[in-house]
Amino acid sequence: MAGAGDLPRSTPEAQGVSSAGILAFLDAVQHSKHELHSFMVVRHGHVVADGWWTPYGPQYIHTLYSLSKSFTSTAVGFAVAEGKLRVDDRVVSFFPKDRPDNVSDHLTALRIKDLLTMSVGNGQEPTRSMVEQQNWAKTFLAWPIPNPPGTQFMYNSAATYMLSAIVQQVTGQKDLDYLQPRLFEPLSIHGETWETCPRGINVGGWGLSVQTEALAKVGQLYLQRGAWQGQQLLPAKWVEEATTFKIQQPLPATPSRPNDQNDWVQGYCYQFWRCTHKAFRGDGAFGQFMIVLPDKDAVVAITAETSDMQRELDLVWDHLLPAMKEQPLPRDRQSEARLQETLASLTLPAPKGQPSSPAAAGISGKTFNLDSNELGLQSASFAFSRQGCRLTLRDNQADYPIECGIERWQRGETALPGTPPRLVSGGAPPRGTKSKIATSGAWVDQATFQMMLRYYETPHHDTVTCKFDNGSVQISFMNSIAQSSAAPKDKRPVLQGRT
């Protein structure tokens, strides 16, 4: 049931969507390698299906990664509408104190529009080097621009940071604060957070966290060409400008699929992507999507952790898209009931293994002194019971207890050093910041207890493996980012300890 400020709810068939088609989508997700955390389907302005895989839930925010860029673009759109800037303004004009001593012709020519379309002209993407510095804008402006701006697409998260910095420069507010009365409050979006750079500017290209319904609402705003409940919040002209083709991405030299079926070569807009099926989207690493389908009068929002975002989109094209019909459908009570039952039972599986081990009694209550390690952790202790396990790690400043369920998810929070996993270091909260977690564990053999820590306001989780042997323990960490072969290894040390 919808609450105050929520999008209206409806049955799928009443809005011309097949409940059986949504069930087919959920079945395909279950049998795929994709881990979805939530989804919401909006048709004709009504939510016809939404679901969250426990421990994720509708009340929790979720890290968007680069889907944040579409919100930064929206902030730019408001600033343009208010006459605070123009897309043809020169970037260096906003940063007189940060520009290099020798301003190249290409830097001189760089416009806000080139930031929006990721056509800065950089030969190499500057983000990872930029975030290691105190002054990100100064680092960006000093980065070489060998190609004429506006001529070549190259994905560039640092460019989006510069858009955020420009918005703050002309409005005196962070993107998050500037968007509050213009976007978040009119759409009844609450609880959002956005990471900042060392100088207090929202990072722009990543770092925004919102609830799933917020994605659906913003997608619906764009579908409605900036109108919301009788008010024109964002000019329709800007919506069209921001979501239509601006520049072609480089076509793959050895395509893995026909280019007309590749959602990454349909053209780039203003921090939005064009899609197949005449759609457009905002997207973020590991499968965060806000998909707008004008031809179907529909929006699909998804949060997830996947290593293959194209295949995740294919699930939408293969199952949800065909489920949308031109006219309302006859009520399908059987499929509708099965759909509601399925949506209510969505959950991510807890780790598999045995709930207990004969070794637990000899370990429970003991403290293991840890060898010197990069995390600064000094000791570990375990307390096992029928309900679960309590692991307490300590350093010279604090205890870090983790309550772990057995065959169930135990909610809690932790500030354990090295958590939560993240893809980009820039904007990371300071050490000691607590993260929400849901934890479950099992004995994978009689001497090995393994826990999964799901950071359910992010896409990621940790697997913590504790091996016991004659008064010693070895604790190793593996984050879900590092489980992808293309991702960097988990750099946290293996902890060694003895009683």
C-alpha positions as CSV (number, residue, x, y, z in Angstrom):
1,M,0.0,0.0,0.0
2,A,1.3,3.4,-0.9
3,G,2.1,5.9,1.8
4,A,1.9,9.7,1.8
5,G,4.1,11.0,-1.0
6,D,4.5,7.6,-2.6
7,L,3.7,6.9,-6.2
8,P,0.2,5.5,-6.6
9,R,-0.1,1.7,-6.8
10,S,-2.1,-0.4,-9.2
11,T,-2.5,-4.0,-10.3
12,P,-0.3,-4.8,-13.4
13,E,-3.2,-5.8,-15.7
14,A,-5.0,-2.5,-15.0
15,Q,-2.1,-0.7,-16.4
16,G,-1.6,-3.0,-19.4
17,V,1.2,-5.1,-17.9
18,S,1.1,-8.9,-17.6
19,S,1.6,-10.3,-14.1
20,A,2.9,-13.5,-15.8
21,G,5.5,-11.4,-17.6
22,I,6.8,-9.9,-14.4
23,L,6.9,-13.4,-12.9
24,A,9.0,-14.5,-15.9
25,F,11.4,-11.6,-15.2
26,L,11.7,-12.7,-11.6
27,D,12.2,-16.3,-12.5
28,A,14.9,-15.3,-15.1
29,V,16.6,-13.2,-12.4
30,Q,16.6,-16.2,-10.0
31,H,18.2,-18.4,-12.6
32,S,20.8,-15.9,-13.7
33,K,24.1,-14.8,-12.2
34,H,22.7,-11.4,-11.4
35,E,22.1,-10.5,-7.8
36,L,19.2,-8.0,-7.7
37,H,18.6,-6.0,-4.5
38,S,15.4,-4.2,-5.6
39,F,13.2,-3.4,-8.6
40,M,10.2,-1.2,-9.3
41,V,8.1,-1.1,-12.4
42,V,6.0,2.0,-13.1
43,R,3.4,2.1,-15.9
44,H,1.2,5.0,-16.7
45,G,2.4,6.7,-13.5
46,H,1.4,3.7,-11.2
47,V,3.7,1.2,-9.5
48,V,2.6,-2.2,-10.8
49,A,5.3,-4.3,-9.1
50,D,8.1,-3.6,-6.6
51,G,10.3,-5.9,-4.6
52,W,13.3,-6.0,-2.3
53,W,15.5,-9.0,-1.7
54,T,16.0,-9.3,2.1
55,P,18.1,-7.9,3.8
56,Y,17.5,-5.0,1.4
57,G,14.2,-3.1,1.9
58,P,12.1,-0.1,0.7
59,Q,13.1,2.1,3.7
60,Y,16.8,1.8,3.1
61,I,18.9,3.9,0.8
62,H,21.3,2.3,-1.7
63,T,24.6,3.5,-3.2
64,L,24.1,4.5,-6.8
65,Y,27.6,4.8,-8.1
66,S,27.5,6.6,-11.5
67,L,23.8,6.8,-11.5
68,S,24.6,9.8,-9.4
69,K,25.7,11.5,-12.6
70,S,22.1,11.9,-13.8
71,F,21.2,13.8,-10.6
72,T,24.2,16.1,-11.1
73,S,22.9,16.7,-14.6
74,T,19.5,17.5,-13.1
75,A,21.2,20.1,-10.8
76,V,22.9,21.7,-13.8
77,G,19.5,21.8,-15.5
78,F,17.9,23.7,-12.6
79,A,20.9,26.1,-12.6
80,V,20.5,26.7,-16.4
81,A,16.8,27.3,-15.9
82,E,17.5,29.9,-13.2
83,G,20.0,31.7,-15.4
84,K,22.9,30.9,-13.2
85,L,25.0,29.3,-16.0
86,R,24.8,28.3,-19.7
87,V,26.1,25.0,-21.2
88,D,28.4,27.0,-23.5
89,D,30.1,28.7,-20.5
90,R,33.8,28.0,-20.3
91,V,34.9,25.8,-17.5
92,V,38.1,27.7,-16.5
93,S,36.0,30.9,-15.9
94,F,34.6,29.3,-12.8
95,F,38.0,28.5,-11.2
96,P,40.3,31.5,-11.5
97,K,42.3,30.4,-8.5
98,D,42.7,26.7,-9.6
99,R,43.6,27.2,-13.3
100,P,47.2,26.2,-14.2
101,D,49.8,28.9,-15.0
102,N,49.7,27.9,-18.7
103,V,46.1,27.4,-19.9
104,S,46.2,25.4,-23.1
105,D,43.9,26.2,-26.0
106,H,41.9,23.1,-25.4
107,L,41.4,23.9,-21.8
108,T,40.4,27.4,-22.8
109,A,37.8,25.9,-25.2
110,L,36.4,23.4,-22.7
111,R,32.6,24.1,-22.0
112,I,30.1,22.9,-19.5
113,K,28.5,21.0,-22.4
114,D,31.7,19.0,-22.9
115,L,31.6,18.0,-19.3
116,L,28.0,17.0,-19.6
117,T,28.7,14.9,-22.7
118,M,32.0,13.3,-21.5
119,S,33.9,14.8,-24.4
120,V,36.5,16.7,-22.4
121,G,39.3,15.6,-24.7
122,N,41.5,13.9,-22.0
123,G,43.7,11.1,-23.3
124,Q,43.5,9.3,-20.0
125,E,40.6,9.4,-17.4
126,P,41.8,11.6,-14.5
127,T,39.5,10.4,-11.7
128,R,41.7,8.0,-9.8
129,S,44.6,10.5,-9.7
130,M,42.3,13.4,-8.9
131,V,40.8,11.8,-5.8
132,E,44.2,11.3,-4.3
133,Q,44.6,15.1,-4.1
134,Q,43.2,17.7,-1.7
135,N,42.1,20.1,-4.5
136,W,40.3,18.0,-7.1
137,A,39.4,20.9,-9.4
138,K,43.0,22.1,-9.6
139,T,44.1,18.5,-10.5
140,F,41.4,18.2,-13.2
141,L,42.3,21.5,-14.8
142,A,46.0,20.6,-14.8
143,W,45.3,17.2,-16.5
144,P,46.4,17.1,-20.2
145,I,43.7,17.6,-22.9
146,P,45.3,16.4,-26.1
147,N,42.1,16.3,-28.1
148,P,39.7,19.1,-29.0
149,P,36.8,19.2,-26.5
150,G,33.5,18.1,-27.8
151,T,34.9,15.7,-30.4
152,Q,35.6,12.4,-28.7
153,F,33.6,10.5,-26.0
154,M,35.6,9.1,-23.1
155,Y,33.9,8.1,-19.9
156,N,35.0,10.6,-17.3
157,S,33.7,10.7,-13.7
158,A,36.0,13.6,-12.9
159,A,34.1,15.7,-15.5
160,T,30.9,15.2,-13.5
161,Y,32.7,16.2,-10.3
162,M,33.5,19.5,-12.1
163,L,29.8,20.0,-12.9
164,S,29.1,19.6,-9.2
165,A,31.8,22.1,-8.3
166,I,30.4,24.6,-10.8
167,V,26.9,24.2,-9.4
168,Q,28.2,24.9,-6.0
169,Q,30.2,27.8,-7.3
170,V,27.2,29.6,-8.8
171,T,24.6,28.6,-6.2
172,G,26.6,28.7,-3.0
173,Q,25.1,25.2,-2.2
174,K,26.2,21.6,-2.5
175,D,24.2,19.7,-5.2
176,L,22.4,17.8,-2.4
177,D,21.2,21.0,-0.8
178,Y,20.5,22.8,-4.0
179,L,18.3,19.9,-5.2
180,Q,16.3,19.7,-1.9
181,P,13.6,22.3,-2.6
182,R,13.7,21.8,-6.4
183,L,13.7,18.0,-6.7
184,F,13.7,16.0,-3.5
185,E,11.0,17.8,-1.6
186,P,8.5,18.2,-4.4
187,L,8.9,14.4,-5.2
188,S,8.7,13.5,-1.4
189,I,12.2,11.9,-1.5
190,H,13.8,11.7,1.9
191,G,16.9,10.3,3.6
192,E,19.3,10.8,0.6
193,T,23.0,11.3,1.3
194,W,25.9,12.4,-1.0
195,E,29.6,12.0,-0.4
196,T,31.9,15.0,-0.6
197,C,35.4,15.8,-1.6
198,P,38.0,17.1,0.9
199,R,36.8,20.7,0.1
200,G,33.1,20.0,0.9
201,I,31.8,19.6,-2.7
202,N,29.5,16.7,-3.5
203,V,31.6,14.3,-5.6
204,G,29.0,14.4,-8.4
205,G,30.0,11.4,-10.4
206,W,29.2,8.9,-7.7
207,G,28.5,8.8,-4.0
208,L,24.7,9.5,-4.0
209,S,22.5,7.1,-2.1
210,V,18.7,7.1,-2.3
211,Q,15.8,4.7,-1.9
212,T,14.6,2.7,-4.9
213,E,11.3,4.6,-5.1
214,A,13.4,7.8,-5.5
215,L,14.8,6.4,-8.7
216,A,11.4,5.6,-10.0
217,K,10.1,9.0,-9.1
218,V,13.0,10.9,-10.8
219,G,12.6,8.6,-13.8
220,Q,8.9,9.4,-13.9
221,L,9.7,13.2,-13.7
222,Y,11.8,12.8,-16.8
223,L,9.1,10.7,-18.5
224,Q,6.7,13.5,-17.8
225,R,9.1,16.0,-19.3
226,G,9.8,17.7,-16.0
227,A,6.2,18.1,-14.8
228,W,5.1,16.8,-11.4
229,Q,1.6,17.0,-10.0
230,G,0.6,20.0,-12.1
231,Q,3.9,21.9,-11.6
232,Q,6.7,22.2,-14.2
233,L,9.7,21.6,-12.0
234,L,12.3,21.2,-14.7
235,P,11.8,22.8,-18.1
236,A,10.6,20.4,-20.8
237,K,13.2,21.9,-23.1
238,W,16.0,20.9,-20.7
239,V,14.6,17.4,-20.3
240,E,14.6,16.9,-24.1
241,E,18.1,18.4,-24.4
242,A,19.5,16.3,-21.5
243,T,18.1,13.0,-22.8
244,T,18.6,13.1,-26.5
245,F,21.7,11.9,-28.5
246,K,24.7,14.2,-28.2
247,I,27.8,12.1,-29.0
248,Q,28.6,8.7,-30.2
249,Q,30.6,6.3,-28.1
250,P,33.5,4.5,-29.8
251,L,32.2,1.3,-31.4
252,P,33.9,-1.9,-30.2
253,A,36.6,-3.2,-32.6
254,T,35.5,-6.8,-32.0
255,P,31.8,-6.6,-31.0
256,S,30.5,-9.3,-28.7
257,R,27.0,-8.6,-30.1
258,P,25.5,-6.6,-32.9
259,N,25.9,-2.9,-32.3
260,D,22.1,-2.3,-32.5
261,Q,21.7,-4.6,-29.5
262,N,24.5,-3.0,-27.5
263,D,23.1,-0.5,-24.9
264,W,26.6,1.1,-24.5
265,V,26.9,2.4,-28.1
266,Q,23.5,4.0,-28.6
267,G,24.8,7.5,-27.9
268,Y,25.4,9.6,-24.8
269,C,23.4,12.6,-23.7
270,Y,23.9,14.9,-20.7
271,Q,24.9,12.3,-18.1
272,F,22.3,10.0,-19.4
273,W,22.7,7.1,-21.8
274,R,20.5,6.3,-24.8
275,C,19.3,2.7,-24.9
276,T,17.9,0.3,-27.4
277,H,14.1,0.3,-27.7
278,K,14.1,4.1,-27.9
279,A,14.7,4.4,-24.2
280,F,17.2,6.3,-22.1
281,R,18.7,5.6,-18.7
282,G,20.9,6.6,-15.8
283,D,23.2,3.8,-14.7
284,G,25.8,3.0,-12.1
285,A,28.4,0.4,-11.5
286,F,27.3,-3.1,-10.5
287,G,23.8,-2.7,-12.1
288,Q,22.1,0.4,-10.7
289,F,19.5,1.5,-13.2
290,M,16.9,4.2,-13.8
291,I,15.4,3.2,-17.2
292,V,12.8,5.5,-18.9
293,L,10.7,4.0,-21.7
294,P,8.8,6.9,-23.4
295,D,7.2,4.6,-26.0
296,K,5.8,2.4,-23.2
297,D,5.0,5.2,-20.8
298,A,7.0,3.2,-18.2
299,V,10.0,3.5,-15.8
300,V,12.0,0.6,-14.4
301,A,14.3,1.1,-11.4
302,I,16.8,-1.5,-10.3
303,T,19.5,-1.8,-7.7
304,A,21.9,-4.8,-7.8
305,E,25.3,-6.2,-7.8
306,T,26.3,-7.7,-11.1
307,S,29.4,-7.9,-13.2
308,D,27.5,-7.8,-16.5
309,M,25.2,-4.9,-16.7
310,Q,24.3,-5.5,-20.3
311,R,22.9,-8.9,-19.5
312,E,21.0,-7.4,-16.6
313,L,19.4,-5.0,-19.1
314,D,18.6,-7.9,-21.4
315,L,16.4,-9.3,-18.7
316,V,14.3,-6.1,-18.8
317,W,14.2,-6.2,-22.6
318,D,13.4,-9.9,-22.8
319,H,10.7,-10.1,-20.1
320,L,9.4,-6.7,-18.8
321,L,9.2,-5.0,-22.1
322,P,7.0,-7.7,-23.8
323,A,4.8,-7.7,-20.8
324,M,3.7,-4.1,-21.5
325,K,0.7,-4.0,-23.7
326,E,-1.1,-1.1,-25.4
327,Q,-4.4,-1.6,-23.5
328,P,-5.5,-2.7,-20.0
329,L,-5.5,-6.5,-19.7
330,P,-8.2,-8.8,-18.2
331,R,-7.5,-9.5,-14.6
332,D,-5.3,-12.6,-14.1
333,R,-6.1,-13.4,-10.4
334,Q,-4.0,-16.5,-10.4
335,S,-0.8,-14.9,-11.8
336,E,-1.5,-11.7,-9.7
337,A,-1.6,-13.8,-6.5
338,R,1.5,-15.7,-7.4
339,L,3.3,-12.4,-8.2
340,Q,2.4,-11.0,-4.8
341,E,3.5,-14.1,-3.0
342,T,6.8,-14.1,-4.9
343,L,7.4,-10.4,-4.2
344,A,6.8,-10.9,-0.5
345,S,9.3,-13.8,-0.3
346,L,12.3,-12.3,-2.1
347,T,15.5,-12.9,-0.2
348,L,19.2,-13.3,-0.8
349,P,20.2,-16.8,0.4
350,A,22.2,-17.1,3.7
351,P,25.6,-18.9,3.5
352,K,25.3,-22.7,3.3
353,G,26.9,-25.1,5.7
354,Q,26.2,-26.6,9.1
355,P,24.7,-24.6,11.9
356,S,27.1,-25.9,14.5
357,S,30.4,-27.7,15.0
358,P,32.0,-29.7,17.9
359,A,34.8,-27.1,17.8
360,A,32.6,-24.2,18.9
361,A,32.5,-25.0,22.6
362,G,36.3,-24.9,22.8
363,I,36.5,-21.6,21.0
364,S,33.6,-19.7,22.5
365,G,34.7,-17.1,25.0
366,K,38.4,-17.2,24.2
367,T,40.4,-14.3,23.0
368,F,42.9,-14.6,20.2
369,N,45.8,-12.1,20.2
370,L,46.5,-11.0,16.6
371,D,49.8,-10.5,14.9
372,S,50.6,-6.9,13.9
373,N,48.5,-6.0,10.8
374,E,47.7,-3.1,8.5
375,L,44.2,-2.7,9.9
376,G,45.6,-2.1,13.4
377,L,43.4,-4.9,14.9
378,Q,44.9,-6.4,18.1
379,S,42.5,-9.2,19.2
380,A,39.5,-11.3,18.2
381,S,37.0,-13.2,20.3
382,F,34.1,-15.5,19.4
383,A,30.9,-16.3,21.3
384,F,28.8,-19.1,19.7
385,S,25.2,-20.0,20.6
386,R,22.4,-21.8,19.0
387,Q,21.1,-18.5,17.6
388,G,24.4,-17.3,16.1
389,C,27.9,-16.0,16.7
390,R,29.3,-12.8,18.1
391,L,32.7,-11.9,16.6
392,T,34.5,-9.0,18.4
393,L,37.6,-7.5,16.8
394,R,39.5,-4.9,18.8
395,D,42.1,-2.3,18.2
396,N,43.6,0.3,20.6
397,Q,40.7,2.6,20.1
398,A,37.5,0.5,20.0
399,D,35.7,-2.8,19.9
400,Y,34.0,-3.9,16.7
401,P,31.4,-6.5,17.6
402,I,29.5,-8.2,14.8
403,E,26.4,-10.2,15.5
404,C,26.0,-13.0,13.1
405,G,22.8,-15.1,12.5
406,I,22.8,-18.7,11.6
407,E,20.6,-19.6,8.6
408,R,19.1,-16.1,8.9
409,W,20.1,-12.5,8.5
410,Q,21.0,-10.6,11.7
411,R,20.8,-6.8,11.3
412,G,23.4,-4.6,13.0
413,E,26.1,-2.0,12.2
414,T,29.8,-1.9,12.2
415,A,32.7,0.5,11.9
416,L,35.2,-2.3,11.4
417,P,38.3,-0.9,9.6
418,G,38.4,-1.7,6.0
419,T,34.6,-1.7,5.5
420,P,32.4,-1.3,3.6
421,P,33.9,-2.3,0.2
422,R,33.9,0.5,-2.3
423,L,35.1,1.0,-5.9
424,V,36.4,4.5,-5.7
425,S,38.4,5.9,-2.7
426,G,37.3,9.5,-3.3
427,G,34.6,10.7,-0.9
428,A,35.0,7.7,1.5
429,P,33.7,8.5,5.0
430,P,36.3,8.8,7.7
431,R,37.4,5.8,9.7
432,G,35.0,5.0,12.5
433,T,31.9,5.7,10.4
434,K,29.3,3.0,11.0
435,S,27.6,1.1,8.2
436,K,24.4,-0.9,8.4
437,I,25.0,-4.6,7.9
438,A,23.1,-7.9,7.9
439,T,25.2,-10.9,8.8
440,S,24.7,-14.7,8.5
441,G,27.2,-17.5,8.9
442,A,27.7,-21.3,8.8
443,W,30.3,-23.9,9.5
444,V,31.7,-24.9,6.1
445,D,33.7,-27.7,7.9
446,Q,34.2,-28.5,11.6
447,A,37.2,-26.1,11.9
448,T,36.0,-23.3,9.6
449,F,33.2,-20.8,10.3
450,Q,32.3,-18.4,7.4
451,M,30.3,-15.3,7.7
452,M,28.8,-13.0,5.0
453,L,28.4,-9.3,5.9
454,R,26.0,-7.6,3.6
455,Y,26.3,-3.8,3.7
456,Y,22.7,-3.3,2.6
457,E,22.9,0.4,1.9
458,T,25.6,-0.5,-0.7
459,P,25.7,-3.1,-3.5
460,H,28.4,-5.1,-1.7
461,H,29.2,-7.7,0.8
462,D,32.2,-9.3,2.6
463,T,32.9,-12.9,3.1
464,V,34.9,-13.4,6.4
465,T,36.4,-16.9,6.8
466,C,37.6,-18.0,10.2
467,K,39.8,-21.1,10.4
468,F,40.6,-22.6,13.8
469,D,43.5,-24.9,14.5
470,N,44.8,-26.0,17.9
471,G,44.5,-22.6,19.7
472,S,45.1,-20.5,16.6
473,V,42.8,-18.6,14.2
474,Q,43.2,-17.3,10.7
475,I,40.7,-14.6,9.6
476,S,40.6,-13.7,5.9
477,F,38.4,-11.2,4.1
478,M,37.1,-11.3,0.5
479,N,34.8,-8.5,-0.7
480,S,32.3,-9.0,-3.5
481,I,34.1,-6.4,-5.7
482,A,37.3,-8.5,-5.7
483,Q,35.3,-11.6,-6.6
484,S,35.1,-10.2,-10.1
485,S,38.1,-11.2,-12.2
486,A,38.3,-7.6,-13.6
487,A,38.4,-6.0,-10.2
488,P,41.4,-5.3,-7.9
489,K,42.2,-7.9,-5.2
490,D,41.0,-7.4,-1.7
491,K,44.0,-5.7,-0.1
492,R,43.1,-6.4,3.5
493,P,45.6,-8.6,5.4
494,V,44.9,-12.2,6.6
495,L,44.7,-11.9,10.4
496,Q,46.7,-14.5,12.3
497,G,46.1,-15.0,16.1
498,R,46.7,-17.3,19.0
499,T,45.1,-17.7,22.4
